[in-house]
Every structure is written in structure tokens, then in C-alpha cells.
């Protein structure tokens, strides 16, 4: 079991930030990544619908014998974390609590901002997570169009910077000194976000904090990979074409991604799934 891959799931490419951080911290571990591109983005969808889509993908990951599940999507974590932990026998790591723990530790003035998709913010999942630290003041802001820019490969345009000003200026005016990036797409936009909020605001990124949690969970449960040889990295997408996912994966992770396999939700990967490999 310890030599099985870590299963990482997101609605699209955002969870690649988590996969990248896990690879950096645990270079011996194999990874099976699934982006539910057939239903992306999750942010505007009702949480009940997100729950159904997410559990279908996680069922498939468990059927492929992963040793751990990583829900690399804030919206999915808000929708079905409790269900996942009750449903599966393997450890389940998510993205909300690790970031909250770090934010509570690093804030100096106890004024913390959280940005996320509309579904994540309206779910009040972060409000619930911060409830254990009542001395903090929490300021939340939905940033729905950020995901669209990331999935288009745009991290620098003037339109994006103007959008960041629109979303983030109210949080800066509240005097926050810490900002939680409550969507795994948002680390790709750290440049624009930092530019708008300024050097005085500490960014807490769920990708890094989640990878820390993955490391701790592997060590605590004795699931570290022990097999000799190179780890394997597999990438799957549920949409009708792997081309766009592969383009973005290579843009953000580099050409070593190589290929993406198409899968159908509710099934294991199709043997005849279209596949593209880089030279």
C-alpha cells in the first residue's frame, strides 16, 4: 500500500499547484492527478451538485488503489469533506484547514482576509474553520473571474490586474495583514495579488500548506513510499478533450507532464482514451 500513488483531485488545473508542492516536498512519491474538466468550474455550481461530481471522481481514484486522497479544491472541500472521510478507508487531506492553521499563526493584527470562488465563500466554510480563533476578524471576498483567467493561461494582463484591484481593494481598506488564497487556482496569480495588496500583507497559499499536511499524514500513518526507482506521475481529465488541460499543465508544471489521459466519471480510465504526448 505504501508504494501506491497519492490521488490528487481538483475541478480543473488549479490543483496542479498542490501536485507541484507535493512533488517538491515528497519527490519519491507517485501521483495520480484527476482534473474534473467535464464539470469545471465548480465555483458557480450548487454545493449539492459539486458534492455529487466530486464523490464520483474520488470513487474512481479509490478504485485505482491510491493510498491517500487529496481534495485539492476549496469548493469541493466545502461541499463534501465530511462525506469523503466517512466514505473512504484511506486518509483524506483537504485544503481549507491547513491554510487556516497557518493564517492564525502568522497574522500580527488579527485581521485576516479570505478570497475564493462564489461557492466557497457563500458556504461559509472558512468562517466555520476560523471559529476556533474568535479573536480574529475575518473579511471574505468572492473572486469568481480569477479562475477563468487562470484556465485561459492569463496571469499578467491589464484586465487581470484591474480585476484584482476590484476584488482586493476592499480587503486592503479593512487593514488586513494576512490573505488566505482560498482556491488552488489562485497561487498562479500570486504576482498580481501581491502587486495589489502590497508587501505588508502575508499571502497564505493552500497549495504549500496542503503539501505540508500530506507530508505529516504520510509520516504519521507510515505510508511513505519505499520502492526503489523513479516515481510515476499520471494526469487524467474528465472532459471531451485532453488538449487544453495538457497545454495548461505544461505551461504551469513544465513539459515533463508529457501526456493526459481522458477518463469518464463513474468509471476507471478508458483503455482507448485519446492521448497526446509531447516530444
Residue pairs with C-beta under 8 A, 6 or more apart in sequence:
1 67
1 223
2 67
2 222
2 223
2 224
2 225
2 226
3 30
3 225
3 226
3 227
4 30
4 65
4 66
4 67
5 29
5 30
5 31
5 32
5 64
5 66
5 67
5 231
5 232
5 234
6 22
6 26
6 29
6 30
6 31
6 32
6 66
6 67
6 68
6 70
6 214
7 32
7 33
7 34
7 58
7 61
7 62
7 64
7 66
7 68
7 69
7 70
8 15
8 18
8 19
8 22
8 31
8 32
8 33
8 34
8 70
8 72
9 15
9 33
9 34
9 35
9 36
9 54
9 57
9 58
9 61
9 69
9 70
9 71
9 72
9 73
9 76
10 16
10 18
10 33
10 34
10 35
10 36
10 72
10 73
10 76
10 184
11 35
11 36
11 37
11 39
11 40
11 41
11 42
11 53
11 73
11 75
11 76
12 35
12 36
12 37
12 40
12 41
12 147
12 151
12 185
12 245
13 35
13 150
13 151
13 185
13 245
13 248
13 249
13 252
14 72
14 73
14 147
14 150
14 183
14 184
14 185
14 186
14 188
15 33
15 35
15 70
15 72
15 73
15 184
16 33
16 35
16 248
16 249
16 252
16 253
17 72
17 184
17 185
17 187
17 188
17 205
17 207
17 252
18 70
18 72
18 95
18 184
18 206
18 207
18 210
18 211
19 31
19 33
19 72
19 253
20 207
20 252
20 253
21 207
21 208
21 210
21 211
22 29
22 31
22 70
22 210
22 211
22 214
23 29
23 31
23 233
24 211
25 211
25 212
25 214
25 215
26 211
26 214
26 215
26 218
27 231
28 224
28 225
28 231
29 218
29 224
29 225
29 231
30 225
30 231
30 232
30 233
31 231
31 232
31 233
31 234
32 61
32 64
32 66
32 234
32 236
33 233
33 234
33 235
33 236
34 57
34 60
34 61
34 236
34 237
34 238
34 263
35 235
35 236
35 237
35 238
35 245
36 42
36 53
36 54
36 57
36 237
36 238
36 265
37 237
37 238
37 239
37 244
37 245
38 237
38 238
38 239
38 240
38 265
39 45
39 53
39 238
40 151
40 239
41 117
41 147
41 148
41 151
42 50
42 53
42 54
42 73
42 75
42 76
42 79
42 117
42 119
43 75
43 116
43 117
43 118
43 119
43 120
43 144
43 147
43 183
44 117
44 118
44 119
44 144
45 53
45 75
45 119
46 119
47 75
47 78
47 79
47 119
47 123
48 79
50 75
50 76
50 79
50 80
50 119
51 76
51 79
51 80
51 83
53 265
54 71
54 73
54 76
54 79
54 80
54 84
55 80
55 83
55 84
55 87
56 265
56 266
57 238
57 265
58 69
58 71
58 84
58 87
58 88
59 266
60 263
60 265
60 266
60 267
60 268
61 69
62 69
62 88
62 90
63 268
64 268
64 269
66 90
67 90
67 91
67 223
68 90
68 91
68 92
68 93
68 214
68 217
68 218
68 223
69 84
69 88
69 90
69 91
69 92
69 93
70 92
70 93
70 94
70 210
70 214
71 77
71 80
71 81
71 84
71 92
71 93
71 94
71 95
72 95
72 184
72 207
72 210
73 95
73 184
74 95
74 96
74 116
74 117
74 120
74 125
74 182
74 183
74 184
74 206
75 116
75 117
75 119
75 120
75 123
75 183
77 94
77 95
77 96
77 125
78 96
78 119
78 120
78 123
78 125
79 119
79 123
81 92
81 94
81 96
84 92
85 92
91 217
91 221
91 223
93 210
93 213
93 214
93 217
94 210
95 184
95 206
95 207
95 209
95 210
96 125
96 126
96 129
96 182
96 206
97 129
97 213
98 206
98 209
98 210
98 212
98 213
99 180
99 181
99 182
99 204
99 205
99 206
99 209
99 210
100 126
100 129
100 130
100 180
101 209
102 204
102 209
103 112
103 130
103 178
103 180
103 204
104 112
104 130
104 133
104 136
106 178
106 202
106 204
107 136
107 177
107 178
107 202
108 177
108 178
109 175
109 177
110 135
110 136
110 137
111 136
111 137
111 139
111 174
111 175
111 176
111 177
111 178
112 130
112 136
112 137
112 138
112 139
112 176
112 177
112 178
112 179
112 180
113 138
113 139
113 140
113 141
113 168
113 171
113 174
113 176
113 178
113 179
113 180
113 201
114 121
114 126
114 138
114 139
114 140
114 141
114 179
114 180
114 182
115 121
115 140
115 141
115 142
115 143
115 146
115 167
115 168
115 171
115 179
115 180
115 181
115 182
115 183
115 186
116 126
116 140
116 142
116 143
116 182
116 183
117 142
117 143
117 144
117 147
117 183
118 142
118 144
120 126
120 142
120 182
120 183
121 140
121 141
121 142
121 182
122 142
126 138
126 140
126 180
126 182
127 138
127 140
130 136
130 138
137 174
139 170
139 171
139 174
139 176
141 167
141 168
141 170
141 171
143 163
143 167
143 168
143 183
143 186
145 163
146 163
146 164
146 167
146 183
146 185
146 186
146 189
147 183
147 185
149 155
149 157
149 159
149 160
149 163
149 189
150 185
150 186
150 188
150 189
151 185
151 248
153 247
153 248
153 251
154 160
155 188
155 189
155 191
155 192
156 191
156 192
160 189
160 192
161 192
161 195
161 196
164 189
164 192
164 193
164 195
164 196
165 196
168 179
168 193
168 196
168 197
169 196
171 179
171 197
172 196
172 197
172 198
172 201
176 197
176 201
177 200
177 201
177 202
178 201
178 202
178 204
179 193
179 197
179 201
179 202
179 203
179 204
180 204
180 206
181 187
181 190
181 193
181 203
181 204
181 205
181 206
182 206
183 206
184 206
184 207
186 193
186 205
187 205
187 206
187 207
188 252
190 203
190 205
193 203
194 201
194 203
197 203
217 223
218 224
225 231
233 256
233 257
234 261
235 245
235 246
235 249
235 257
235 259
235 260
235 261
236 260
236 261
236 262
236 263
236 269
237 245
237 260
237 261
237 262
237 263
238 262
238 263
238 264
238 265
239 245
239 262
240 262
241 262
241 274
242 259
242 260
242 261
242 262
242 273
242 274
242 275
242 276
243 276
245 260
246 257
246 259
246 260
246 276
249 257
249 260
250 257
250 278
255 278
257 278
258 277
258 278
259 275
259 276
259 277
259 278
260 275
260 276
261 269
261 273
261 275
262 269
262 270
262 273
262 274
262 275
263 269
263 270
263 273
264 270
